[in-house]
């Protein structure tokens, strides 16, 4: 009799474990694999492979931003070696296709530092402005094509007090009337600056955030009202200008980041600016982030990135397949093929749960 009770207890536990496994599986099926066609076959494009006017080959800190253009399947990489270099790279291989024109780009601590692309393929390049009365500028290019020239669509003087800094981070969403651009403030000023389709700017400093919370990582979420920002240890979740949640990053030095929805899953990807590791959180429930995947295509000791800068960008997305790119300044660009299982429908989970319960009951009956 005691043995029978023990068997029933064990079988009940097995049923619960099976159900827990099904639920966990519904959260965690995301895999990162080095993109074999990129960077010479290892998914890692180094400065030595790309050249000094594309990527840093040492501790030079000259490449801080890049973006992905879906219209041309290219990466736009901003580099400052010998001047402003707006490089166009084949997103499949990392090979240099050519450059856009840098005519008319000037001013700021760095004349060009970060870049973003709208949904209709327009390119926005921003400078880094630091210090009182310096100008923060944004340039618009009609497309990511060789020789394309940009025009200065935004220029505004930073506050004449404190130690303002703007332009370490940049993100772009939408197109046409829905275009929105955000840039994170750094030291001396909190929050971020948001621009609409007319390039009218609004500074947003959500209550509960701290100076620098958007300096090292910033990304739009599912829409232009959802914004994520981080300084490395904690990332902030903003809705319509209001702080609604704060969560720890995957590591204490996860900074550059980007959001995308892949196969129904909301994913937020980070790169660690100390160890080069790329990590992904499932943000389907944004108030309960779940760590789901990690990867690192680099070898050897990381080159120090004392500024904590870089960029992460999701590339082409097709159903459950996506490409993810990550730059840790001085350490090249990594590319991953990402596979994402679909989120099971609630009805499917109910059926699976029921099946586990029936199996447990049958085992009890047979005991």
Secondary structure as GFF3:
##gff-version 3
##sequence-region A 1 367
A	DSSP	alpha_helix	2	28	.	.	.	ID=ss1
A	DSSP	beta_strand	30	34	.	.	.	ID=ss2
A	DSSP	beta_strand	44	45	.	.	.	ID=ss3
A	DSSP	alpha_helix	47	50	.	.	.	ID=ss4
A	DSSP	beta_strand	63	69	.	.	.	ID=ss5
A	DSSP	beta_strand	74	79	.	.	.	ID=ss6
A	DSSP	beta_strand	85	90	.	.	.	ID=ss7
A	DSSP	beta_strand	96	100	.	.	.	ID=ss8
A	DSSP	beta_strand	110	117	.	.	.	ID=ss9
A	DSSP	beta_strand	123	130	.	.	.	ID=ss10
A	DSSP	beta_strand	135	141	.	.	.	ID=ss11
A	DSSP	beta_strand	150	157	.	.	.	ID=ss12
A	DSSP	beta_strand	165	173	.	.	.	ID=ss13
A	DSSP	three_ten_helix	176	178	.	.	.	ID=ss14
A	DSSP	beta_strand	180	185	.	.	.	ID=ss15
A	DSSP	beta_strand	192	195	.	.	.	ID=ss16
A	DSSP	beta_strand	201	204	.	.	.	ID=ss17
A	DSSP	beta_strand	217	220	.	.	.	ID=ss18
A	DSSP	beta_strand	226	230	.	.	.	ID=ss19
A	DSSP	beta_strand	234	239	.	.	.	ID=ss20
A	DSSP	beta_strand	242	248	.	.	.	ID=ss21
A	DSSP	beta_strand	254	262	.	.	.	ID=ss22
A	DSSP	beta_strand	265	272	.	.	.	ID=ss23
A	DSSP	beta_strand	278	282	.	.	.	ID=ss24
A	DSSP	beta_strand	290	295	.	.	.	ID=ss25
A	DSSP	beta_strand	310	318	.	.	.	ID=ss26
A	DSSP	beta_strand	321	328	.	.	.	ID=ss27
A	DSSP	beta_strand	333	340	.	.	.	ID=ss28
A	DSSP	alpha_helix	346	366	.	.	.	ID=ss29
###
